[in-house]
């Protein structure tokens, strides 16, 4: 199949959605599919199957900053790339901020990644976004939380398909011998306020006070 994947966030910026799309595209290509990834990027993507569709701008959103390219020029690049590629299916990640989800050039699968305690902006934009919602051939969410969030503003089935993990990256890893003995606490995430690093540090302080053998 000819599969186009659309990523809303800058391809050259760190992020879970970018990692997910990159690994999914690599796996699809390894399985013999023709793959095209469309994403904003400040530099030319290194992967031969990835195309930059505009320079990202940093937009504050949901307690973080989203590096997206919401411009007419980006929309034109997306449209031209899809017409040249002629996909059998389009897989749009966070489709409400993607021009690819509105192209109508192929059946579109949408994956929703985001969650927020507040949905005011989503509800406010819902009337304008409902045509995009109705056009989606299949709606997926990476978690129950992501499904619940989008379900606050839209009705219809959303299936849960959790993010995969490339276990080959860790299969042959050798545990380090340099860690001190004792109980260990691990935090894995970006150092982004909404990712909870401050909460993790505060929690570790409480745990360390009660369990002196704990290390992090």
C-alpha atoms as a printed R data frame, in Angstrom:
    type eleno elety resid chain resno       x      y      z
1   ATOM     1    CA   UNK     A     1   0.000  0.000  0.000
2   ATOM     2    CA   UNK     A     2   0.936  3.632 -0.380
3   ATOM     3    CA   UNK     A     3   0.632  5.126  3.104
4   ATOM     4    CA   UNK     A     4   0.956  8.846  3.863
5   ATOM     5    CA   UNK     A     5   1.511  9.765  7.486
6   ATOM     6    CA   UNK     A     6   0.967 13.357  8.602
7   ATOM     7    CA   UNK     A     7   2.674 14.645 11.740
8   ATOM     8    CA   UNK     A     8   1.613 18.086 13.012
9   ATOM     9    CA   UNK     A     9   4.720 18.818 15.072
10  ATOM    10    CA   UNK     A    10   8.190 19.816 13.884
11  ATOM    11    CA   UNK     A    11  10.051 16.755 12.649
12  ATOM    12    CA   UNK     A    12  13.358 18.060 14.036
13  ATOM    13    CA   UNK     A    13  11.961 18.772 17.523
14  ATOM    14    CA   UNK     A    14  11.805 16.213 20.350
15  ATOM    15    CA   UNK     A    15   8.384 14.779 21.065
16  ATOM    16    CA   UNK     A    16   6.412 11.594 21.544
17  ATOM    17    CA   UNK     A    17   4.212 12.052 18.461
18  ATOM    18    CA   UNK     A    18   7.257 12.549 16.231
19  ATOM    19    CA   UNK     A    19   8.900  9.428 17.674
20  ATOM    20    CA   UNK     A    20   5.715  7.417 17.214
21  ATOM    21    CA   UNK     A    21   5.284  8.496 13.584
22  ATOM    22    CA   UNK     A    22   8.980  7.922 12.800
23  ATOM    23    CA   UNK     A    23   8.924  4.377 14.191
24  ATOM    24    CA   UNK     A    24   5.590  3.582 12.542
25  ATOM    25    CA   UNK     A    25   6.849  4.790  9.156
26  ATOM    26    CA   UNK     A    26  10.048  2.757  9.488
27  ATOM    27    CA   UNK     A    27   8.061 -0.356 10.335
28  ATOM    28    CA   UNK     A    28   5.634  0.122  7.460
29  ATOM    29    CA   UNK     A    29   8.526  0.523  5.033
30  ATOM    30    CA   UNK     A    30  10.235 -2.583  6.426
31  ATOM    31    CA   UNK     A    31   7.003 -4.489  5.780
32  ATOM    32    CA   UNK     A    32   7.108 -3.481  2.102
33  ATOM    33    CA   UNK     A    33   4.773 -0.490  1.987
34  ATOM    34    CA   UNK     A    34   5.523  2.786  0.213
35  ATOM    35    CA   UNK     A    35   5.628  5.489  2.882
36  ATOM    36    CA   UNK     A    36   5.492  9.273  2.865
37  ATOM    37    CA   UNK     A    37   5.707 11.381  6.038
38  ATOM    38    CA   UNK     A    38   4.634 15.021  5.943
39  ATOM    39    CA   UNK     A    39   5.662 17.281  8.821
40  ATOM    40    CA   UNK     A    40   6.864 20.807  9.526
41  ATOM    41    CA   UNK     A    41  10.632 21.031  9.841
42  ATOM    42    CA   UNK     A    42  13.300 23.701 10.260
43  ATOM    43    CA   UNK     A    43  15.799 21.540  8.350
44  ATOM    44    CA   UNK     A    44  15.594 19.014  5.535
45  ATOM    45    CA   UNK     A    45  14.466 15.677  7.043
46  ATOM    46    CA   UNK     A    46  17.163 12.996  7.014
47  ATOM    47    CA   UNK     A    47  14.753 10.189  6.102
48  ATOM    48    CA   UNK     A    48  14.201  9.713  2.370
49  ATOM    49    CA   UNK     A    49  10.490  9.166  2.951
50  ATOM    50    CA   UNK     A    50   9.968 12.356  4.997
51  ATOM    51    CA   UNK     A    51   9.120 15.744  3.485
52  ATOM    52    CA   UNK     A    52   9.180 19.073  5.284
53  ATOM    53    CA   UNK     A    53   6.032 21.080  4.542
54  ATOM    54    CA   UNK     A    54   6.837 24.381  6.219
55  ATOM    55    CA   UNK     A    55   8.875 26.060  8.911
56  ATOM    56    CA   UNK     A    56   7.277 25.562 12.325
57  ATOM    57    CA   UNK     A    57   6.160 28.331 14.622
58  ATOM    58    CA   UNK     A    58   5.934 27.807 18.357
59  ATOM    59    CA   UNK     A    59   2.323 28.076 19.524
60  ATOM    60    CA   UNK     A    60   1.521 27.915 23.271
61  ATOM    61    CA   UNK     A    61  -0.967 25.110 23.857
62  ATOM    62    CA   UNK     A    62  -2.084 22.920 26.760
63  ATOM    63    CA   UNK     A    63   0.704 23.964 29.120
64  ATOM    64    CA   UNK     A    64   3.403 23.411 26.514
65  ATOM    65    CA   UNK     A    65   4.544 24.853 23.183
66  ATOM    66    CA   UNK     A    66   3.482 23.151 19.938
67  ATOM    67    CA   UNK     A    67   5.866 23.637 16.969
68  ATOM    68    CA   UNK     A    68   3.361 23.578 14.096
69  ATOM    69    CA   UNK     A    69   3.012 25.167 10.635
70  ATOM    70    CA   UNK     A    70  -0.596 26.433 10.309
71  ATOM    71    CA   UNK     A    71  -0.016 28.547  7.204
72  ATOM    72    CA   UNK     A    72  -1.530 28.626  3.685
73  ATOM    73    CA   UNK     A    73   1.932 27.924  2.249
74  ATOM    74    CA   UNK     A    74   2.154 24.745  4.322
75  ATOM    75    CA   UNK     A    75  -1.328 23.719  3.158
76  ATOM    76    CA   UNK     A    76  -0.196 24.071 -0.452
77  ATOM    77    CA   UNK     A    77   2.894 21.932  0.115
78  ATOM    78    CA   UNK     A    78   0.803 19.233  1.788
79  ATOM    79    CA   UNK     A    79  -1.683 19.186 -1.071
80  ATOM    80    CA   UNK     A    80   1.010 18.980 -3.759
81  ATOM    81    CA   UNK     A    81   2.932 16.244 -1.929
82  ATOM    82    CA   UNK     A    82  -0.187 14.121 -1.488
83  ATOM    83    CA   UNK     A    83  -1.232 14.502 -5.115
84  ATOM    84    CA   UNK     A    84   2.223 13.486 -6.282
85  ATOM    85    CA   UNK     A    85   2.371 10.502 -3.921
86  ATOM    86    CA   UNK     A    86  -1.210  9.281 -4.604
87  ATOM    87    CA   UNK     A    87  -1.732  7.513 -1.254
88  ATOM    88    CA   UNK     A    88  -4.096  4.617 -0.704
89  ATOM    89    CA   UNK     A    89  -4.609  5.798  2.863
90  ATOM    90    CA   UNK     A    90  -3.693  8.860  4.914
91  ATOM    91    CA   UNK     A    91  -2.879  8.475  8.608
92  ATOM    92    CA   UNK     A    92  -3.220 11.862 10.295
93  ATOM    93    CA   UNK     A    93  -1.931 12.339 13.825
94  ATOM    94    CA   UNK     A    94  -3.804 15.067 15.726
95  ATOM    95    CA   UNK     A    95  -5.976 15.633 12.623
96  ATOM    96    CA   UNK     A    96  -7.606 18.861 13.740
97  ATOM    97    CA   UNK     A    97  -4.350 20.776 13.205
98  ATOM    98    CA   UNK     A    98  -3.482 19.031  9.942
99  ATOM    99    CA   UNK     A    99  -4.242 20.069  6.382
100 ATOM   100    CA   UNK     A   100  -3.780 16.437  5.297
101 ATOM   101    CA   UNK     A   101  -6.929 15.388  7.149
102 ATOM   102    CA   UNK     A   102  -8.947 17.812  5.008
103 ATOM   103    CA   UNK     A   103  -7.530 16.825  1.633
104 ATOM   104    CA   UNK     A   104 -10.124 14.208  0.691
105 ATOM   105    CA   UNK     A   105  -7.518 12.536 -1.541
106 ATOM   106    CA   UNK     A   106  -7.736  9.151  0.234
107 ATOM   107    CA   UNK     A   107  -9.496  7.493  3.173
108 ATOM   108    CA   UNK     A   108  -8.117  9.094  6.323
109 ATOM   109    CA   UNK     A   109  -7.315  7.354  9.595
110 ATOM   110    CA   UNK     A   110  -6.953  9.748 12.523
111 ATOM   111    CA   UNK     A   111  -5.032  9.190 15.747
112 ATOM   112    CA   UNK     A   112  -5.688 11.486 18.700
113 ATOM   113    CA   UNK     A   113  -2.795 11.790 21.162
114 ATOM   114    CA   UNK     A   114  -3.627 14.809 23.302
115 ATOM   115    CA   UNK     A   115  -5.343 15.183 26.660
116 ATOM   116    CA   UNK     A   116  -6.166 18.266 28.690
117 ATOM   117    CA   UNK     A   117  -8.151 18.920 31.832
118 ATOM   118    CA   UNK     A   118  -9.858 21.726 29.937
119 ATOM   119    CA   UNK     A   119 -11.724 21.419 26.656
120 ATOM   120    CA   UNK     A   120 -13.093 24.960 26.232
121 ATOM   121    CA   UNK     A   121 -11.027 25.708 23.118
122 ATOM   122    CA   UNK     A   122 -11.951 22.345 21.569
123 ATOM   123    CA   UNK     A   123 -15.657 22.891 22.188
124 ATOM   124    CA   UNK     A   124 -15.405 26.430 20.836
125 ATOM   125    CA   UNK     A   125 -13.809 25.165 17.614
126 ATOM   126    CA   UNK     A   126 -16.074 22.109 17.293
127 ATOM   127    CA   UNK     A   127 -18.575 23.568 14.787
128 ATOM   128    CA   UNK     A   128 -15.758 24.418 12.365
129 ATOM   129    CA   UNK     A   129 -14.054 21.052 12.914
130 ATOM   130    CA   UNK     A   130 -17.089 18.794 12.530
131 ATOM   131    CA   UNK     A   131 -16.675 18.497  8.724
132 ATOM   132    CA   UNK     A   132 -13.167 17.136  9.359
133 ATOM   133    CA   UNK     A   133 -14.508 14.776 12.047
134 ATOM   134    CA   UNK     A   134 -17.213 13.387  9.739
135 ATOM   135    CA   UNK     A   135 -14.719 12.868  6.912
136 ATOM   136    CA   UNK     A   136 -12.481 10.544  8.976
137 ATOM   137    CA   UNK     A   137 -12.797  6.909  7.932
138 ATOM   138    CA   UNK     A   138 -11.443  5.603 11.256
139 ATOM   139    CA   UNK     A   139 -10.834  7.387 14.558
140 ATOM   140    CA   UNK     A   140  -8.222  6.140 17.016
141 ATOM   141    CA   UNK     A   141  -6.918  7.365 20.365
142 ATOM   142    CA   UNK     A   142  -3.725  6.302 22.082
143 ATOM   143    CA   UNK     A   143  -5.353  6.084 25.518
144 ATOM   144    CA   UNK     A   144  -8.640  6.238 27.363
145 ATOM   145    CA   UNK     A   145  -7.737  9.774 28.431
146 ATOM   146    CA   UNK     A   146  -7.218 10.909 24.819
147 ATOM   147    CA   UNK     A   147 -10.527  9.334 23.791
148 ATOM   148    CA   UNK     A   148 -12.351 10.984 26.683
149 ATOM   149    CA   UNK     A   149 -10.882 14.372 25.785
150 ATOM   150    CA   UNK     A   150 -11.962 14.371 22.139
151 ATOM   151    CA   UNK     A   151 -15.303 12.853 23.132
152 ATOM   152    CA   UNK     A   152 -16.177 15.984 25.095
153 ATOM   153    CA   UNK     A   153 -16.823 17.819 21.849
154 ATOM   154    CA   UNK     A   154 -17.574 15.118 19.264
155 ATOM   155    CA   UNK     A   155 -19.828 12.075 19.049
156 ATOM   156    CA   UNK     A   156 -18.912  8.809 17.348
157 ATOM   157    CA   UNK     A   157 -16.750  5.745 17.801
158 ATOM   158    CA   UNK     A   158 -13.105  6.225 18.756
159 ATOM   159    CA   UNK     A   159 -11.067  3.043 19.145
160 ATOM   160    CA   UNK     A   160  -8.119  2.827 21.498
161 ATOM   161    CA   UNK     A   161  -4.819  1.684 19.965
162 ATOM   162    CA   UNK     A   162  -1.932  2.385 22.371
163 ATOM   163    CA   UNK     A   163   1.382  3.643 21.067
164 ATOM   164    CA   UNK     A   164   3.732  0.850 20.104
165 ATOM   165    CA   UNK     A   165   7.326  0.568 21.265
166 ATOM   166    CA   UNK     A   166  10.361 -0.473 19.254
167 ATOM   167    CA   UNK     A   167  11.585 -3.119 21.695
168 ATOM   168    CA   UNK     A   168  14.626 -3.831 19.520
169 ATOM   169    CA   UNK     A   169  16.105 -0.579 20.821
170 ATOM   170    CA   UNK     A   170  16.265 -2.051 24.322
171 ATOM   171    CA   UNK     A   171  16.412 -5.810 23.767
172 ATOM   172    CA   UNK     A   172  20.208 -6.064 23.978
173 ATOM   173    CA   UNK     A   173  20.733 -3.298 26.538
174 ATOM   174    CA   UNK     A   174  23.121 -4.132 29.375
175 ATOM   175    CA   UNK     A   175  22.203 -2.764 32.822
176 ATOM   176    CA   UNK     A   176  24.688 -0.207 34.092
177 ATOM   177    CA   UNK     A   177  26.874 -1.213 37.009
178 ATOM   178    CA   UNK     A   178  27.464  2.354 38.205
179 ATOM   179    CA   UNK     A   179  24.239  2.882 40.138
180 ATOM   180    CA   UNK     A   180  24.360  2.782 43.934
181 ATOM   181    CA   UNK     A   181  22.591 -0.015 45.742
182 ATOM   182    CA   UNK     A   182  19.068  0.551 46.978
183 ATOM   183    CA   UNK     A   183  15.579  1.220 45.673
184 ATOM   184    CA   UNK     A   184  15.412  3.223 42.451
185 ATOM   185    CA   UNK     A   185  12.970  5.787 41.109
186 ATOM   186    CA   UNK     A   186  12.974  6.542 37.381
187 ATOM   187    CA   UNK     A   187  11.411  9.531 35.574
188 ATOM   188    CA   UNK     A   188  11.327  9.325 31.775
189 ATOM   189    CA   UNK     A   189   9.983 12.360 29.940
190 ATOM   190    CA   UNK     A   190  10.768 15.743 28.439
191 ATOM   191    CA   UNK     A   191  11.668 18.475 30.905
192 ATOM   192    CA   UNK     A   192   8.430 20.233 30.108
193 ATOM   193    CA   UNK     A   193   6.289 21.712 32.919
194 ATOM   194    CA   UNK     A   194   3.183 19.748 32.007
195 ATOM   195    CA   UNK     A   195   5.104 16.464 31.924
196 ATOM   196    CA   UNK     A   196   5.312 16.539 35.709
197 ATOM   197    CA   UNK     A   197   9.037 16.763 36.441
198 ATOM   198    CA   UNK     A   198   8.389 19.197 39.317
199 ATOM   199    CA   UNK     A   199   5.855 16.744 40.767
200 ATOM   200    CA   UNK     A   200   8.354 13.895 40.379
201 ATOM   201    CA   UNK     A   201  11.033 15.854 42.256
202 ATOM   202    CA   UNK     A   202   8.612 16.709 45.060
203 ATOM   203    CA   UNK     A   203   7.490 13.073 45.268
204 ATOM   204    CA   UNK     A   204  11.085 11.877 45.352
205 ATOM   205    CA   UNK     A   205  11.823 14.260 48.219
206 ATOM   206    CA   UNK     A   206   9.015 12.739 50.264
207 ATOM   207    CA   UNK     A   207  10.013  9.179 49.403
208 ATOM   208    CA   UNK     A   208  13.695  9.820 50.140
209 ATOM   209    CA   UNK     A   209  12.820 11.224 53.553
210 ATOM   210    CA   UNK     A   210  10.912  8.055 54.425
211 ATOM   211    CA   UNK     A   211  13.178  5.563 52.616
212 ATOM   212    CA   UNK     A   212  16.851  6.648 52.787
213 ATOM   213    CA   UNK     A   213  17.909  3.807 50.476
214 ATOM   214    CA   UNK     A   214  15.932  5.284 47.547
215 ATOM   215    CA   UNK     A   215  17.886  6.795 44.645
216 ATOM   216    CA   UNK     A   216  16.696  8.556 41.507
